[in-house]
Amino acid sequence: MIEAVTFQPVEFKIARWHLCDGAELLREPLRDAELPRETLRRLRRDFDRILLMASGKSADLSAKIKNEVLGATAYAAESNTYWGLWTTTAGTDMDAYHGATAGEVSGGSYDRVTKANNTTNFAGISGDAAKVNSNDITWPTASANWNSSNTIPQLLVLNGNAKTSADLGMLWGDFTVAKAVLSGDTAKIATGDFSYTDE
């Protein structure tokens, strides 16, 4: 029996830190910055967190929420969410990704996971608590190696599964540990290992 491949944890920290194309330019000046040792240590740690744990809310979803909060333009929540795996480099900004953006895993029985958008799958919360998955998010068992046996670094949650630009991205992020999915493996995000915060 082949043991399941588990992607864990997927830690989404939304709205505080986002990687941008120029972020790498900061690494060298930070090395030589004349700052108190503790401040410099904290900045280096936070910088590395940006690079290694990039995540975000899509531009589309962000606009919908802002327009509802200020402007009273109602946002109708999606009935289902669709969980896709992407082969792009960890740290890639996926804010504008959609269902036809290059780099989604394909072949070997791959398909997005459909999850009903309800409190059975995503239990209600209050305050600043993180929103987590209330049960496993499990992809079909691979009938061939996905991503040419290379590791899979990113996740995108979409509002559709047509594999066209009509499928809009909602949330995206890097896996803490990218893993390969080989023939016979079953990839999953275990219960509670997806965590979404928005502060």
C-alpha positions in Angstrom: 0.0 0.0 0.0 1.4 3.4 -0.9 1.3 6.0 1.8 -0.6 9.2 1.1 1.4 12.3 0.4 0.3 15.0 2.8 1.0 18.7 2.1 1.2 20.3 5.5 0.9 22.8 6.9 -0.4 25.3 4.4 -0.1 28.5 6.5 -1.8 31.5 4.9 -1.0 34.9 6.5 -3.0 37.4 4.5 -2.7 41.1 4.1 0.5 41.7 6.2 3.4 40.7 4.0 3.4 40.1 0.3 6.3 39.2 -1.9 7.0 41.6 -4.8 9.4 41.4 -7.6 11.8 43.9 -5.9 11.9 42.1 -2.6 15.2 40.3 -3.4 16.9 43.7 -3.8 16.5 44.3 -0.1 18.4 41.2 1.0 21.9 42.7 0.4 21.3 46.1 2.1 19.7 44.3 5.0 22.9 42.3 5.6 25.0 45.5 6.1 22.3 47.7 7.7 23.5 49.7 10.8 20.7 48.9 13.1 20.5 47.5 16.7 21.3 43.7 16.6 17.8 42.7 17.8 16.1 44.9 15.2 18.3 43.5 12.5 17.6 39.9 13.6 13.9 40.5 13.5 13.9 42.2 10.1 16.0 39.3 8.6 13.6 36.8 10.1 10.6 38.7 8.7 12.2 39.0 5.3 12.9 35.3 5.1 9.3 34.7 6.1 8.1 36.8 3.2 10.2 34.7 0.7 9.4 31.3 2.2 5.8 31.7 3.1 4.3 34.0 0.5 0.6 34.0 0.3 -2.3 36.2 -0.5 -5.8 37.0 -1.4 -6.5 37.5 -5.1 -7.0 41.1 -6.5 -10.5 40.1 -7.5 -11.5 38.8 -4.1 -9.9 41.8 -2.4 -11.9 44.2 -4.5 -15.1 42.4 -3.9 -14.6 42.5 -0.1 -13.6 46.2 -0.1 -16.6 47.1 -2.2 -18.9 45.3 0.2 -17.4 46.8 3.3 -17.3 50.4 1.9 -20.0 50.9 -0.7 -22.5 48.1 0.3 -22.0 46.3 -3.0 -23.0 42.8 -1.8 -20.5 39.9 -2.4 -22.3 36.6 -2.9 -20.1 33.8 -1.5 -19.3 31.0 -3.8 -21.3 27.7 -3.4 -18.1 25.6 -4.0 -14.4 26.2 -3.8 -11.9 24.4 -6.1 -8.4 23.6 -4.9 -5.7 23.5 -7.5 -2.0 22.7 -7.4 0.5 24.9 -9.3 4.0 24.2 -10.4 5.2 27.8 -10.3 8.2 28.8 -8.2 7.5 29.2 -4.5 7.1 32.9 -3.8 5.5 33.7 -7.1 2.8 36.4 -6.7 -0.4 34.6 -7.8 -2.8 37.6 -7.1 -4.0 37.7 -10.8 -4.0 33.9 -11.4 -7.1 32.3 -12.9 -8.1 28.9 -14.2 -6.2 29.2 -17.5 -3.0 30.6 -16.0 0.0 28.4 -17.0 1.6 26.1 -14.5 -1.3 24.1 -13.0 -0.5 20.4 -12.5 -1.9 18.2 -15.2 -2.1 14.5 -16.3 -2.0 11.4 -14.2 -5.7 11.7 -13.1 -5.1 15.2 -11.6 -8.1 17.4 -11.1 -9.0 20.2 -8.7 -10.7 19.2 -5.4 -14.2 20.5 -5.1 -15.2 21.5 -1.6 -18.7 22.8 -0.8 -18.3 26.3 0.8 -20.1 25.7 4.0 -19.5 25.3 7.8 -19.2 21.6 7.5 -16.0 22.0 5.5 -14.9 25.3 7.1 -16.3 25.7 10.6 -17.4 29.2 11.7 -15.0 31.3 13.7 -15.1 34.6 15.7 -12.7 37.4 16.2 -9.2 37.1 14.8 -9.2 33.3 14.8 -7.8 31.5 11.7 -10.2 29.8 9.3 -9.1 26.2 8.9 -10.3 23.2 6.9 -12.6 21.0 9.0 -11.8 17.9 7.1 -9.2 16.6 4.6 -8.8 18.1 1.2 -7.8 15.1 -0.9 -6.9 15.0 -4.6 -7.5 12.0 -6.9 -4.9 9.2 -6.6 -2.2 9.9 -9.2 -2.1 7.4 -12.1 1.2 8.9 -13.3 3.8 11.2 -11.8 2.5 14.8 -11.5 4.7 17.7 -12.5 7.3 15.3 -14.1 8.2 14.1 -10.6 9.2 17.6 -9.5 7.9 19.0 -6.3 4.7 21.0 -6.2 5.2 24.4 -4.3 1.9 26.3 -4.6 -1.8 26.1 -4.0 -4.6 28.2 -5.5 -8.2 28.2 -4.4 -10.6 29.1 -7.2 -14.3 29.8 -7.7 -14.7 27.4 -10.7 -13.4 24.3 -12.4 -13.8 25.0 -16.1 -10.1 25.4 -16.6 -10.6 28.7 -18.3 -10.1 32.4 -17.3 -13.7 32.3 -16.0 -12.3 30.4 -13.0 -11.1 33.3 -10.7 -8.5 32.8 -8.1 -9.5 33.6 -4.5 -6.7 32.5 -2.1 -3.1 31.3 -2.9 0.0 30.4 -1.0 3.2 28.4 -0.8 3.3 25.0 0.9 5.6 25.0 3.8 7.3 21.9 2.3 6.9 21.3 -1.5 6.4 17.6 -2.2 6.4 15.4 -5.3 3.3 13.4 -6.1 4.2 10.2 -7.9 2.1 7.5 -9.5 0.0 5.8 -6.9 0.3 8.7 -4.4 -2.8 10.5 -2.9 -2.0 14.1 -2.1 -4.0 15.8 0.6 -4.1 18.7 3.0 -5.0 17.1 6.4 -7.8 18.5 8.6 -6.7 21.7 10.2 -3.5 22.1 8.1 -4.9 24.8 5.9 -5.0 28.1 7.9 -6.3 31.4 6.5 -6.0 34.6 8.5 -7.0 38.1 7.3 -6.1 40.9 9.8 
